[in-house]
Amino acid sequence: MNKEIDKALHLIYTLQEQLFNMPHREGCLKMLYQIRSLMEDFDSMLTPDQRKYGIYSNAYKEIFANGTGLSQYDKVCATICEEEYAELPF
């Protein structure tokens, strides 16, 4: 197991839990940016074989390739777009 990959996965899941339990929407956009960045870092750390067959393949599929609609990564990106447009003054 790779410690950097494990740390990135732990931070992704921790931030998602904190975002879910956040009572107010303050700081929501910043946290979404952090989650997206960590997901992209996790993707870049894995080799193609690790994505398909390695011990991280289930986590990769859960984050990037759900198979039933939008993946977690897609949902995070869509929410970022929604939050950015919601803050426009017009």
C-alpha positions in Angstrom: 0.0 0.0 0.0 1.2 3.5 -0.8 1.0 6.0 2.1 0.3 9.0 -0.2 -2.6 7.3 -1.9 -4.0 6.1 1.4 -3.7 9.6 2.8 -5.5 11.1 -0.3 -8.3 8.6 0.0 -8.7 9.2 3.7 -8.9 13.0 3.2 -11.4 12.6 0.4 -13.7 10.5 2.6 -13.2 12.8 5.6 -14.0 16.0 3.7 -17.0 14.4 2.1 -18.3 13.4 5.5 -17.6 16.9 6.9 -19.4 18.5 3.9 -22.4 16.3 4.4 -22.6 17.2 8.1 -22.0 20.9 7.5 -25.0 22.9 8.9 -24.5 26.0 6.8 -23.3 26.4 3.2 -20.5 28.7 4.3 -17.2 27.3 3.1 -18.9 24.7 1.0 -17.3 25.8 -2.3 -13.8 25.8 -0.8 -14.3 22.3 0.5 -15.7 21.1 -2.8 -12.6 22.5 -4.5 -10.4 20.6 -2.0 -12.3 17.4 -2.7 -12.0 17.8 -6.4 -8.3 18.5 -6.2 -7.8 15.4 -4.0 -9.7 13.2 -6.4 -7.6 14.4 -9.3 -4.4 13.8 -7.3 -5.6 10.3 -6.4 -6.2 9.7 -10.1 -2.8 10.9 -11.1 -1.1 8.7 -8.4 -2.5 5.5 -9.8 -1.1 3.6 -12.8 -3.5 2.1 -15.3 -3.1 -1.3 -13.8 -3.8 -0.1 -10.3 -7.0 1.5 -11.6 -8.2 -1.8 -13.1 -6.8 -4.6 -10.9 -5.0 -3.2 -7.9 -6.0 -2.8 -4.3 -7.3 0.7 -5.1 -9.5 -0.3 -8.1 -12.7 -0.4 -6.0 -12.0 3.1 -4.6 -11.2 4.3 -8.1 -14.4 2.9 -9.6 -16.4 4.3 -6.7 -15.0 7.8 -7.3 -14.7 8.0 -11.1 -16.7 5.2 -12.7 -19.9 4.6 -10.9 -21.6 2.9 -13.9 -25.1 4.1 -12.8 -25.3 7.7 -13.6 -22.9 10.4 -12.4 -19.8 9.4 -10.5 -18.8 11.1 -7.3 -16.3 13.2 -9.3 -19.0 14.3 -11.7 -21.3 15.2 -8.8 -18.6 17.3 -7.2 -17.8 19.1 -10.4 -21.5 19.7 -11.1 -22.1 21.0 -7.5 -19.1 23.4 -7.9 -20.7 24.8 -11.1 -24.0 25.2 -9.3 -22.4 27.0 -6.3 -20.4 29.3 -8.5 -23.4 30.4 -10.5 -25.5 30.7 -7.3 -23.1 33.4 -6.0 -23.5 35.7 -9.0 -25.2 38.9 -8.1 -27.7 38.9 -11.0 
